[in-house]
């Protein structure tokens, strides 16, 4: 089972691993392996910084979206979507009265 899993991972990721592998050989051949490692490390740091920035934006967005508001939805017309009346949906109705 483990062998099949390893083969599946190599099959799925193998195409994406060939280019960096050949790049590594080329940089090593021309004795610039330090440059190759610096490129890889820089790409990783940029990815980590972008992920942290996006996580921060998502966290701020969710904090804003989850805070309680005092607005009330008012609609007029027919109830085409069969949305239940507000007093049937409001869980905290008793706590506000």
C-alpha positions, 0 to 999 in steps of 0.5 A: 500500500505504501509503495502504491502511495509513493508511486502515485505521488511521484506520478502526480508530482513527477512532472513538476519536479523534473525542471527544478531537478535539471536546473539544480544540475545545471547550476551545480555544473557551472558552480552556482549552486548558491544562486540556485538555493538563494532563488529557492529560498527567496521564492519560499519567503515570498510565498510565506509573506503572501500567505501571511498577508492573505491570512491577515486580510481574511482574518480581518474580513471575518472579524468584520463579517461576524460582528453583530449589527443592529440593522434589520432586513426589511422587504416588501412584496411576495415571499418568492423564496419561502424564507421564514418570517424573522420571528421564526428564525431569530434564536435570540429573540427572547434575550432581547425582550 
